[in-house]
Amino acid sequence: LVGQWIAYKQHGSEFTDTDLKLIGIYYIVFIVVDLLAAVAGFLMDRKEDWKLLFWLPLQRFGYRQLMYYVVLRSIANALRGVFVGWGKLERHGTVKAGPSARGA
């Protein structure tokens, strides 16, 4: 999409949107194939909630964008040499166990 925007800016009135339409067709085919694979999975597991199937296209698009952001941020941190650890859990031992905790 960015490449098509650049081509539009560079060529102006001579710009053709053939590639953009082709990208749209491929994306629609991808979504349809993804939905068909999900339907096959739902048919194999009869206990699944079929209402979840309608969230699949939105989840695929939104989750992918979120993962792109996470990956780019991780790469940027790795290139900067930033160490990211799990953090340290400070233990204080201040919890008091009452009678209800023993019965559980």
The first five atom37 places (N, CA, C, CB, O) and aatype in JSON, in Angstrom:
{
  "aatype": [10, 19, 7, 5, 17, 9, 0, 18, 11, 5, 8, 7, 15, 6, 13, 16, 3, 16, 3, 10, 11, 10, 9, 7, 9, 18, 18, 9, 19, 13, 9, 19, 19, 3, 10, 10, 0, 0, 19, 0, 7, 13, 10, 12, 3, 1, 11, 6, 3, 17, 11, 10, 10, 13, 17, 10, 14, 10, 5, 1, 13, 7, 18, 1, 5, 10, 12, 18, 18, 19, 19, 10, 1, 15, 9, 0, 2, 0, 10, 1, 7, 19, 13, 19, 7, 17, 7, 11, 10, 6, 1, 8, 7, 16, 19, 11, 0, 7, 14, 15, 0, 1, 7, 0],
  "atom_mask": [
    [1, 1, 1, 1, 1],
    [1, 1, 1, 1, 1],
    [1, 1, 1, 0, 1],
    [1, 1, 1, 1, 1],
    [1, 1, 1, 1, 1],
    [1, 1, 1, 1, 1],
    [1, 1, 1, 1, 1],
    [1, 1, 1, 1, 1],
    [1, 1, 1, 1, 1],
    [1, 1, 1, 1, 1],
    [1, 1, 1, 1, 1],
    [1, 1, 1, 0, 1],
    [1, 1, 1, 1, 1],
    [1, 1, 1, 1, 1],
    [1, 1, 1, 1, 1],
    [1, 1, 1, 1, 1],
    [1, 1, 1, 1, 1],
    [1, 1, 1, 1, 1],
    [1, 1, 1, 1, 1],
    [1, 1, 1, 1, 1],
    [1, 1, 1, 1, 1],
    [1, 1, 1, 1, 1],
    [1, 1, 1, 1, 1],
    [1, 1, 1, 0, 1],
    [1, 1, 1, 1, 1],
    [1, 1, 1, 1, 1],
    [1, 1, 1, 1, 1],
    [1, 1, 1, 1, 1],
    [1, 1, 1, 1, 1],
    [1, 1, 1, 1, 1],
    [1, 1, 1, 1, 1],
    [1, 1, 1, 1, 1],
    [1, 1, 1, 1, 1],
    [1, 1, 1, 1, 1],
    [1, 1, 1, 1, 1],
    [1, 1, 1, 1, 1],
    [1, 1, 1, 1, 1],
    [1, 1, 1, 1, 1],
    [1, 1, 1, 1, 1],
    [1, 1, 1, 1, 1],
    [1, 1, 1, 0, 1],
    [1, 1, 1, 1, 1],
    [1, 1, 1, 1, 1],
    [1, 1, 1, 1, 1],
    [1, 1, 1, 1, 1],
    [1, 1, 1, 1, 1],
    [1, 1, 1, 1, 1],
    [1, 1, 1, 1, 1],
    [1, 1, 1, 1, 1],
    [1, 1, 1, 1, 1],
    [1, 1, 1, 1, 1],
    [1, 1, 1, 1, 1],
    [1, 1, 1, 1, 1],
    [1, 1, 1, 1, 1],
    [1, 1, 1, 1, 1],
    [1, 1, 1, 1, 1],
    [1, 1, 1, 1, 1],
    [1, 1, 1, 1, 1],
    [1, 1, 1, 1, 1],
    [1, 1, 1, 1, 1],
    [1, 1, 1, 1, 1],
    [1, 1, 1, 0, 1],
    [1, 1, 1, 1, 1],
    [1, 1, 1, 1, 1],
    [1, 1, 1, 1, 1],
    [1, 1, 1, 1, 1],
    [1, 1, 1, 1, 1],
    [1, 1, 1, 1, 1],
    [1, 1, 1, 1, 1],
    [1, 1, 1, 1, 1],
    [1, 1, 1, 1, 1],
    [1, 1, 1, 1, 1],
    [1, 1, 1, 1, 1],
    [1, 1, 1, 1, 1],
    [1, 1, 1, 1, 1],
    [1, 1, 1, 1, 1],
    [1, 1, 1, 1, 1],
    [1, 1, 1, 1, 1],
    [1, 1, 1, 1, 1],
    [1, 1, 1, 1, 1],
    [1, 1, 1, 0, 1],
    [1, 1, 1, 1, 1],
    [1, 1, 1, 1, 1],
    [1, 1, 1, 1, 1],
    [1, 1, 1, 0, 1],
    [1, 1, 1, 1, 1],
    [1, 1, 1, 0, 1],
    [1, 1, 1, 1, 1],
    [1, 1, 1, 1, 1],
    [1, 1, 1, 1, 1],
    [1, 1, 1, 1, 1],
    [1, 1, 1, 1, 1],
    [1, 1, 1, 0, 1],
    [1, 1, 1, 1, 1],
    [1, 1, 1, 1, 1],
    [1, 1, 1, 1, 1],
    [1, 1, 1, 1, 1],
    [1, 1, 1, 0, 1],
    [1, 1, 1, 1, 1],
    [1, 1, 1, 1, 1],
    [1, 1, 1, 1, 1],
    [1, 1, 1, 1, 1],
    [1, 1, 1, 0, 1],
    [1, 1, 1, 1, 1]
  ],
  "atom_positions": [
    [[0.82, -1.19, 0.0], [0.0, 0.0, 0.0], [0.86, 1.26, 0.0], [-0.93, 0.0, 1.2], [0.53, 2.24, -0.66]],
    [[1.95, 1.22, 0.74], [2.86, 2.36, 0.76], [3.48, 2.56, -0.62], [3.95, 2.18, 1.82], [3.62, 3.69, -1.09]],
    [[3.85, 1.46, -1.26], [4.41, 1.53, -2.61], [3.43, 2.13, -3.61], [0.0, 0.0, 0.0], [3.83, 2.89, -4.5]],
    [[2.17, 1.8, -3.48], [1.15, 2.35, -4.36], [0.93, 3.84, -4.11], [-0.16, 1.6, -4.19], [0.69, 4.6, -5.05]],
    [[1.02, 4.25, -2.85], [0.89, 5.66, -2.53], [2.06, 6.45, -3.11], [0.81, 5.86, -1.0], [1.87, 7.55, -3.64]],
    [[3.27, 5.9, -3.02], [4.45, 6.56, -3.6], [4.3, 6.66, -5.11], [5.74, 5.79, -3.24], [4.59, 7.71, -5.69]],
    [[3.85, 5.58, -5.75], [3.65, 5.61, -7.2], [2.6, 6.65, -7.59], [3.22, 4.22, -7.71], [2.76, 7.34, -8.6]],
    [[1.55, 6.77, -6.8], [0.52, 7.78, -7.07], [1.1, 9.18, -6.96], [-0.67, 7.62, -6.1], [0.82, 10.04, -7.81]],
    [[1.9, 9.43, -5.93], [2.51, 10.74, -5.75], [3.49, 11.07, -6.87], [3.21, 10.81, -4.4], [3.6, 12.22, -7.29]],
    [[4.22, 10.06, -7.36], [5.22, 10.3, -8.39], [4.6, 10.48, -9.77], [6.2, 9.15, -8.43], [5.09, 11.29, -10.57]],
    [[3.54, 9.75, -10.07], [3.0, 9.75, -11.43], [1.72, 10.56, -11.6], [2.73, 8.34, -11.85], [1.33, 10.87, -12.72]],
    [[1.08, 10.91, -10.52], [-0.1, 11.78, -10.6], [-1.19, 11.23, -11.49], [0.0, 0.0, 0.0], [-1.74, 10.16, -11.23]],
    [[-1.52, 11.96, -12.56], [-2.64, 11.58, -13.43], [-2.34, 10.34, -14.27], [-2.99, 12.74, -14.34], [-3.27, 9.73, -14.8]],
    [[-1.09, 9.96, -14.39], [-0.72, 8.76, -15.17], [-0.77, 7.49, -14.33], [0.67, 8.93, -15.76], [-0.53, 6.39, -14.84]],
    [[-1.09, 7.63, -13.05], [-1.13, 6.49, -12.13], [-2.27, 5.55, -12.49], [-1.27, 6.98, -10.67], [-3.39, 6.0, -12.76]],
    [[-1.99, 4.26, -12.48], [-3.05, 3.25, -12.66], [-3.11, 2.43, -11.38], [-2.77, 2.33, -13.92], [-2.09, 2.13, -10.76]],
    [[-4.31, 2.08, -11.0], [-4.49, 1.34, -9.75], [-4.6, -0.16, -9.95], [-5.71, 1.84, -9.03], [-5.21, -0.85, -9.14]],
    [[-4.03, -0.67, -11.02], [-4.11, -2.11, -11.32], [-3.46, -2.93, -10.22], [-3.44, -2.41, -12.67], [-4.03, -3.93, -9.77]],
    [[-2.27, -2.52, -9.77], [-1.58, -3.27, -8.72], [-2.36, -3.22, -7.41], [-0.18, -2.72, -8.51], [-2.41, -4.21, -6.68]],
    [[-2.96, -2.09, -7.13], [-3.74, -1.95, -5.9], [-4.95, -2.88, -5.93], [-4.18, -0.49, -5.71], [-5.29, -3.5, -4.92]],
    [[-5.6, -2.97, -7.07], [-6.75, -3.89, -7.19], [-6.29, -5.33, -7.03], [-7.45, -3.71, -8.56], [-6.98, -6.15, -6.42]],
    [[-5.12, -5.66, -7.59], [-4.59, -7.01, -7.48], [-4.28, -7.36, -6.02], [-3.32, -7.16, -8.34], [-4.54, -8.47, -5.58]],
    [[-3.72, -6.4, -5.29], [-3.45, -6.61, -3.87], [-4.77, -6.85, -3.13], [-2.7, -5.39, -3.26], [-4.84, -7.74, -2.27]],
    [[-5.8, -6.09, -3.45], [-7.11, -6.27, -2.82], [-7.69, -7.64, -3.1], [0.0, 0.0, 0.0], [-8.26, -8.28, -2.21]],
    [[-7.56, -8.09, -4.34], [-8.07, -9.42, -4.7], [-7.32, -10.5, -3.93], [-7.94, -9.67, -6.22], [-7.94, -11.43, -3.41]],
    [[-5.99, -10.39, -3.85], [-5.2, -11.38, -3.11], [-5.58, -11.38, -1.63], [-3.7, -11.09, -3.26], [-5.64, -12.44, -1.0]],
    [[-5.82, -10.2, -1.07], [-6.18, -10.13, 0.34], [-7.54, -10.79, 0.58], [-6.19, -8.67, 0.83], [-7.73, -11.5, 1.57]],
    [[-8.49, -10.55, -0.31], [-9.82, -11.17, -0.17], [-9.7, -12.69, -0.29], [-10.8, -10.63, -1.25], [-10.33, -13.42, 0.47]],
    [[-8.89, -13.16, -1.24], [-8.68, -14.61, -1.39], [-8.05, -15.18, -0.12], [-7.78, -14.92, -2.62], [-8.44, -16.26, 0.34]],
    [[-7.08, -14.46, 0.45], [-6.44, -14.91, 1.69], [-7.46, -15.04, 2.81], [-5.32, -13.95, 2.1], [-7.48, -16.04, 3.53]],
    [[-8.31, -14.05, 2.96], [-9.33, -14.08, 4.03], [-10.31, -15.23, 3.82], [-10.09, -12.74, 4.08], [-10.68, -15.92, 4.77]],
    [[-10.73, -15.45, 2.56], [-11.68, -16.54, 2.27], [-11.05, -17.9, 2.57], [-12.14, -16.47, 0.79], [-11.69, -18.75, 3.17]],
    [[-9.8, -18.1, 2.16], [-9.11, -19.37, 2.43], [-8.95, -19.55, 3.94], [-7.73, -19.42, 1.73], [-9.13, -20.65, 4.46]],
    [[-8.61, -18.47, 4.65], [-8.47, -18.53, 6.1], [-9.8, -18.9, 6.76], [-7.96, -17.18, 6.65], [-9.83, -19.71, 7.68]],
    [[-10.89, -18.31, 6.29], [-12.21, -18.65, 6.83], [-12.59, -20.1, 6.54], [-13.27, -17.71, 6.25], [-13.16, -20.78, 7.39]],
    [[-12.27, -20.57, 5.34], [-12.57, -21.97, 5.0], [-11.79, -22.93, 5.88], [-12.27, -22.25, 3.53], [-12.32, -23.96, 6.31]],
    [[-10.53, -22.61, 6.16], [-9.72, -23.46, 7.05], [-10.31, -23.44, 8.47], [-8.24, -22.98, 7.07], [-10.34, -24.46, 9.15]],
    [[-10.76, -22.27, 8.9], [-11.37, -22.17, 10.24], [-12.68, -22.96, 10.29], [-11.62, -20.69, 10.61], [-12.96, -23.62, 11.29]],
    [[-13.48, -22.89, 9.23], [-14.73, -23.66, 9.18], [-14.42, -25.15, 9.26], [-15.53, -23.34, 7.89], [-15.12, -25.89, 9.94]],
    [[-13.37, -25.59, 8.56], [-12.98, -27.0, 8.64], [-12.61, -27.38, 10.07], [-11.79, -27.29, 7.69], [-12.98, -28.45, 10.55]],
    [[-11.89, -26.5, 10.75], [-11.55, -26.76, 12.15], [-12.77, -26.78, 13.05], [0.0, 0.0, 0.0], [-12.86, -27.62, 13.95]],
    [[-13.72, -25.89, 12.81], [-14.94, -25.86, 13.61], [-15.79, -27.1, 13.35], [-15.75, -24.59, 13.3], [-16.44, -27.6, 14.27]],
    [[-15.78, -27.6, 12.13], [-16.53, -28.81, 11.83], [-15.93, -30.03, 12.53], [-16.58, -29.05, 10.32], [-16.66, -30.95, 12.91]],
    [[-14.61, -30.04, 12.68], [-13.95, -31.16, 13.36], [-14.21, -31.15, 14.86], [-12.45, -31.13, 13.09], [-14.29, -32.21, 15.49]],
    [[-14.33, -29.97, 15.43], [-14.59, -29.85, 16.86], [-15.99, -29.28, 17.05], [-13.52, -28.96, 17.57], [-16.17, -28.06, 17.02]],
    [[-16.96, -30.13, 17.22], [-18.38, -29.73, 17.26], [-18.71, -28.84, 18.46], [-19.26, -30.96, 17.29], [-19.75, -28.18, 18.46]],
    [[-17.86, -28.8, 19.49], [-18.18, -28.04, 20.69], [-17.85, -26.55, 20.55], [-17.43, -28.61, 21.87], [-18.21, -25.77, 21.43]],
    [[-17.2, -26.15, 19.5], [-16.8, -24.75, 19.33], [-18.01, -23.83, 19.16], [-15.86, -24.6, 18.13], [-19.05, -24.24, 18.65]],
    [[-17.85, -22.6, 19.59], [-18.88, -21.59, 19.45], [-18.72, -20.93, 18.08], [-18.78, -20.52, 20.61], [-17.74, -20.23, 17.83]],
    [[-19.67, -21.15, 17.2], [-19.57, -20.67, 15.81], [-19.59, -19.15, 15.7], [-20.71, -21.25, 14.99], [-19.2, -18.6, 14.67]],
    [[-20.04, -18.47, 16.74], [-20.04, -17.01, 16.71], [-18.61, -16.46, 16.66], [-20.77, -16.44, 17.94], [-18.39, -15.35, 16.17]],
    [[-17.65, -17.22, 17.15], [-16.25, -16.79, 17.13], [-15.71, -16.67, 15.71], [-15.4, -17.76, 17.92], [-14.75, -15.94, 15.46]],
    [[-16.32, -17.38, 14.79], [-15.85, -17.38, 13.4], [-15.96, -15.99, 12.77], [-16.64, -18.39, 12.57], [-15.16, -15.64, 11.9]],
    [[-16.92, -15.21, 13.18], [-17.11, -13.89, 12.6], [-16.02, -12.9, 13.03], [-18.47, -13.35, 12.98], [-15.81, -11.89, 12.37]],
    [[-15.34, -13.19, 14.13], [-14.25, -12.33, 14.6], [-12.94, -12.6, 13.87], [-14.05, -12.51, 16.09], [-12.0, -11.82, 13.99]],
    [[-12.87, -13.68, 13.13], [-11.6, -14.1, 12.52], [-10.98, -13.05, 11.6], [-11.81, -15.37, 11.76], [-9.8, -12.76, 11.76]],
    [[-11.71, -12.48, 10.64], [-11.06, -11.48, 9.76], [-10.53, -10.27, 10.53], [-12.04, -11.01, 8.71], [-9.43, -9.79, 10.25]],
    [[-11.3, -9.78, 11.49], [-10.84, -8.64, 12.28], [-9.62, -9.03, 13.12], [-11.97, -8.12, 13.18], [-8.67, -8.25, 13.25]],
    [[-9.66, -10.21, 13.69], [-8.55, -10.68, 14.5], [-7.29, -10.85, 13.66], [-8.9, -11.99, 15.19], [-6.2, -10.5, 14.1]],
    [[-7.44, -11.37, 12.47], [-6.29, -11.56, 11.59], [-5.65, -10.23, 11.23], [-6.7, -12.31, 10.31], [-4.42, -10.1, 11.25]],
    [[-6.45, -9.25, 10.9], [-5.9, -7.96, 10.52], [-5.33, -7.22, 11.73], [-6.98, -7.1, 9.84], [-4.19, -6.75, 11.7]],
    [[-6.11, -7.11, 12.79], [-5.68, -6.37, 13.98], [-4.5, -7.01, 14.68], [0.0, 0.0, 0.0], [-3.56, -6.33, 15.07]],
    [[-4.55, -8.32, 14.86], [-3.47, -9.03, 15.56], [-2.18, -8.93, 14.77], [-3.84, -10.51, 15.79], [-1.11, -8.77, 15.35]],
    [[-2.26, -9.03, 13.46], [-1.07, -8.91, 12.62], [-0.41, -7.55, 12.79], [-1.43, -9.15, 11.15], [0.82, -7.46, 12.9]],
    [[-1.21, -6.5, 12.8], [-0.64, -5.15, 12.96], [0.01, -5.01, 14.33], [-1.72, -4.08, 12.77], [1.08, -4.41, 14.45]],
    [[-0.62, -5.57, 15.35], [-0.05, -5.53, 16.69], [1.27, -6.28, 16.74], [-1.04, -6.11, 17.71], [2.24, -5.82, 17.35]],
    [[1.31, -7.44, 16.1], [2.55, -8.23, 16.1], [3.65, -7.53, 15.31], [2.28, -9.63, 15.52], [4.82, -7.62, 15.68]],
    [[3.31, -6.85, 14.22], [4.32, -6.08, 13.48], [4.93, -5.03, 14.39], [3.7, -5.42, 12.22], [6.15, -4.83, 14.39]],
    [[4.1, -4.35, 15.16], [4.59, -3.33, 16.09], [5.52, -3.95, 17.13], [3.4, -2.62, 16.78], [6.59, -3.4, 17.41]],
    [[5.13, -5.08, 17.7], [5.94, -5.74, 18.72], [7.28, -6.18, 18.15], [5.2, -6.94, 19.31], [8.32, -6.0, 18.78]],
    [[7.27, -6.75, 16.96], [8.51, -7.21, 16.34], [9.43, -6.03, 16.03], [8.22, -8.0, 15.05], [10.62, -6.09, 16.32]],
    [[8.89, -4.97, 15.45], [9.72, -3.8, 15.14], [10.3, -3.17, 16.4], [8.91, -2.77, 14.37], [11.45, -2.75, 16.41]],
    [[9.52, -3.11, 17.45], [10.01, -2.56, 18.71], [11.09, -3.46, 19.31], [8.85, -2.38, 19.7], [12.07, -2.95, 19.87]],
    [[10.93, -4.76, 19.21], [11.94, -5.7, 19.73], [13.24, -5.59, 18.95], [11.41, -7.13, 19.67], [14.32, -5.61, 19.53]],
    [[13.13, -5.47, 17.63], [14.33, -5.32, 16.81], [15.05, -4.01, 17.14], [13.97, -5.36, 15.3], [16.27, -3.98, 17.25]],
    [[14.28, -2.94, 17.31], [14.88, -1.65, 17.66], [15.6, -1.74, 19.01], [13.8, -0.53, 17.71], [16.71, -1.21, 19.15]],
    [[15.0, -2.39, 19.99], [15.65, -2.56, 21.29], [16.9, -3.41, 21.17], [14.69, -3.2, 22.29], [17.91, -3.12, 21.82]],
    [[16.86, -4.45, 20.35], [18.03, -5.31, 20.17], [19.16, -4.54, 19.49], [17.66, -6.55, 19.35], [20.32, -4.7, 19.86]],
    [[18.84, -3.71, 18.51], [19.87, -2.94, 17.83], [20.49, -1.88, 18.74], [19.3, -2.27, 16.58], [21.68, -1.57, 18.63]],
    [[19.68, -1.33, 19.64], [20.2, -0.34, 20.6], [20.97, -1.0, 21.72], [19.06, 0.48, 21.18], [21.72, -0.33, 22.44]],
    [[20.81, -2.31, 21.88], [21.51, -3.02, 22.94], [20.82, -2.93, 24.28], [0.0, 0.0, 0.0], [21.45, -3.17, 25.31]],
    [[19.56, -2.59, 24.29], [18.81, -2.47, 25.54], [18.52, -3.87, 26.07], [17.49, -1.67, 25.34], [17.95, -4.71, 25.37]],
    [[18.91, -4.12, 27.32], [18.62, -5.4, 27.94], [17.25, -5.34, 28.59], [19.7, -5.78, 28.97], [16.99, -4.47, 29.42]],
    [[16.4, -6.25, 28.22], [15.06, -6.32, 28.79], [14.93, -7.65, 29.5], [13.94, -6.15, 27.69], [14.93, -8.71, 28.88]],
    [[14.83, -7.58, 30.81], [14.73, -8.8, 31.6], [13.32, -9.03, 32.07], [0.0, 0.0, 0.0], [12.39, -8.31, 31.71]],
    [[13.18, -10.05, 32.88], [11.86, -10.38, 33.41], [11.52, -9.51, 34.61], [11.8, -11.85, 33.8], [10.36, -9.41, 35.0]],
    [[12.52, -8.89, 35.18], [12.29, -8.12, 36.39], [12.47, -9.02, 37.6], [0.0, 0.0, 0.0], [12.46, -10.25, 37.48]],
    [[12.62, -8.42, 38.77], [12.82, -9.19, 39.99], [11.63, -8.99, 40.9], [14.14, -8.78, 40.71], [11.21, -7.86, 41.17]],
    [[11.09, -10.08, 41.36], [9.96, -10.03, 42.29], [10.51, -9.9, 43.7], [9.06, -11.29, 42.15], [11.21, -10.79, 44.18]],
    [[10.19, -8.82, 44.35], [10.61, -8.61, 45.73], [9.65, -9.34, 46.65], [10.67, -7.09, 46.08], [8.44, -9.14, 46.58]],
    [[10.19, -10.18, 47.5], [9.36, -10.93, 48.46], [9.53, -10.31, 49.84], [9.75, -12.45, 48.48], [10.64, -10.04, 50.29]],
    [[8.41, -10.08, 50.5], [8.45, -9.44, 51.82], [7.91, -10.35, 52.92], [7.65, -8.15, 51.79], [8.22, -10.12, 54.09]],
    [[7.13, -11.35, 52.61], [6.6, -12.26, 53.62], [5.62, -11.59, 54.57], [0.0, 0.0, 0.0], [5.64, -11.88, 55.77]],
    [[4.78, -10.72, 54.09], [3.86, -9.97, 54.96], [2.43, -10.49, 54.92], [3.86, -8.52, 54.57], [1.56, -9.89, 55.54]],
    [[2.17, -11.58, 54.22], [0.81, -12.1, 54.12], [0.48, -12.89, 55.39], [0.64, -13.0, 52.85], [1.26, -13.73, 55.82]],
    [[-0.67, -12.61, 55.97], [-1.14, -13.33, 57.16], [-2.19, -14.35, 56.76], [-1.7, -12.34, 58.21], [-3.17, -14.0, 56.1]],
    [[-2.01, -15.59, 57.16], [-2.97, -16.64, 56.88], [-4.0, -16.69, 57.99], [-2.27, -18.01, 56.71], [-3.67, -16.82, 59.17]],
    [[-5.26, -16.58, 57.6], [-6.35, -16.61, 58.58], [-7.01, -17.97, 58.61], [0.0, 0.0, 0.0], [-6.55, -18.88, 57.92]],
    [[-8.08, -18.13, 59.39], [-8.77, -19.41, 59.5], [-9.42, -19.84, 58.18], [-9.82, -19.34, 60.6], [-9.53, -21.04, 57.92]],
    [[-9.87, -18.89, 57.35], [-10.52, -19.27, 56.11], [-9.51, -19.84, 55.12], [-11.23, -18.06, 55.49], [-9.89, -20.63, 54.24]],
    [[-8.25, -19.49, 55.22], [-7.23, -20.01, 54.31], [-6.95, -21.47, 54.59], [-5.95, -19.21, 54.42], [-6.6, -22.22, 53.68]],
    [[-7.08, -21.9, 55.86], [-6.81, -23.31, 56.21], [-7.92, -24.23, 55.73], [-6.64, -23.45, 57.72], [-7.66, -25.39, 55.41]],
    [[-9.14, -23.73, 55.67], [-10.27, -24.56, 55.26], [-10.34, -24.74, 53.76], [0.0, 0.0, 0.0], [-11.07, -25.62, 53.29]],
    [[-9.63, -23.94, 52.98], [-9.71, -23.99, 51.52], [-8.81, -25.0, 50.99], [-9.39, -22.69, 50.92], [-8.75, -25.19, 49.77]]
  ]
}
